[in-house]
């Protein structure tokens, strides 16, 4: 999912986070830092959040995964 929280109000952001584990066996979520509070996602997903990575732009055609 690419940037699903951009236009949601806080209540719907929370609701979206809570259903993520039910969407599929694995979900990859791409989001911007200012879309939603990362601590909120961590708190809601708890043990369902297996790994978290940050994408860092190096150049226009080069992105590093941290």
LINRA-V836045 format. One line per field, one symbol per residue. phi: phi as a letter, one per 20 degrees, with the letter a starting at -180 (. if undefined). Layout:
phi->???
This chain:
phi->.dlfegdefgffffffffegfefafccdddbegefbfffffgffflffeebccdedfebfdbcded
